[in-house]
Amino acid sequence: MVQLYSSRNVLSQTEALDRIAAAGYDGVEGCWLNFEDPAAFRKELDLRGLAMPQAHVPLEMLENEFGRVIDLTKHLGIYTVIAPWLPEGERPSSTDGWRNLGERLDLIEGKLRALGLRFAWHNHDFELISLPDGRTPIDILLEAAPGMDWEVDVGWILRAGQDPVRWLTSYAGRIVAVHLKDIRPDTLEEGWADLGFGESDWSDVFRTLRALPRLAAHVAEHDAPLDFSRFVSRWKIAHDRLSVLRRDRSFEGFTHVTLKVRDLDTQLSFYERVMGFREMFRLPNEDCSVFLVYLRINDRQYLELFPGAIGEQAPNPDARGYQHICLEVADVDATVETLRARGARMCLWRNDLSGIYEVNGTAITMGRDGNRQSWIKDPEGNRIELMELNLAGMQYGAMAARLSTSIR
């Protein structure tokens, strides 16, 4: 689902709903922007087949307008009510102050629980900073309100310079939702980045998320996206990939097949017009001629066409059309280590691209498309590429761009 707060500066709420639904999401997380006319907003959700199982509700409203909060849950179908943050002037400065706040939250949790609803706290960075006695505000809040759940904002944990896995593990039984966003200080988006397009390694985070017993929602959020369609598209592509990759598997499957072709235009016409494949991108040589063209079969399988095949006729049937096999791996270092332990020797390409040759090391290199790779040969010399796809590389960037264009 998508946190609707993400769209506040770039789109109306209904425009955001259109793009969220078009991108293939099935739900949203609400915020104060959706509370003016909940019955009307519920109709907008229903028109697009979207649910709102949870929402951010200001603490002031929870304490002073509890009846209105309950009306919101009924109209919008909200099950989990989440306290989103505290303005700076309202944040306690001592352990006792945070404990008192936790006791207030405990009262709210009890009232919601009596009505069959859940209550959670959403963190920023300030709850993770140690107080003079060494304790953190989030520890104190969760202790003082033992029935309250936690919506972990992984982006704010990263922003605080801390390890998300440590927090996810420490409170595994209390976590019911996570906000997944990345950080990148050099962006024009207040230091935030789309999931997988920042500076963080997400593999351990997703492995930990899979083990959380009560986790019910992965939430897409970006505090300041300049392009909302880009954000929801990239997030979905990255999330779908990170959710299935497993480091305990050596291989994830085939990514592409490569054909060396003599007449690129004719071949492109056939694969696009007849087969229905779509060109995703092409890479140039230094002289600006075409090095390769990448055609999409689906979001995880591709066909590469390399121009420059020699000869008037196709090779004999035993070699017709084949160039190499590529296998996607979650961790190329680990996979190469496993293969070498089994006796494989890794390979590098000759400078003239006439073939690959065995070397003693790992032969891990960075490809032109921004992905790490290594190569091996089978006993008959067939070439096999091992590719660790980079979320910020050309393949996943093209996927996100395609989805972003389709929902505008």
Buried (B, 14 or more C-beta within 10 A) or exposed (E): BBBBBBBBEBBEBEEBBBBBBBBEBEBBBBBBBBBEEBEEBBEBBEEBEBBBBBBBBBBEBBBEBBEEBBBBBEBBBBBBBBBBBBEEEEBBEEBEBBBBBBEBBBEBBEBBEEEEBBBBBBBBBBBBEEBEEEBBBBBBBBEBBEEBBBBBBBBBBBBBEBEBBEBBEEBBEBBBBBBBBBBBEEBEBEBBBBBBBBEBEBBBBBBBBEEBEEBBBBBBBBBBBEBBBBBBBBBBBBBEBBEEBBBEBBEBEBBBBBBBBBEBEEBBEEBBEEEEBEBBBBBEEEEEEBBBBBBBBEBBEBBBBBBEBEEEEEEEEEEEEBBBBBBBBBBBEBBBEEBBEEEBBBBBBEEEEEEBEEEEEBBBEEBEBBBBBBBBBEEEEEBBBBBBBBBBBBBBBBBBBBBBEEBE
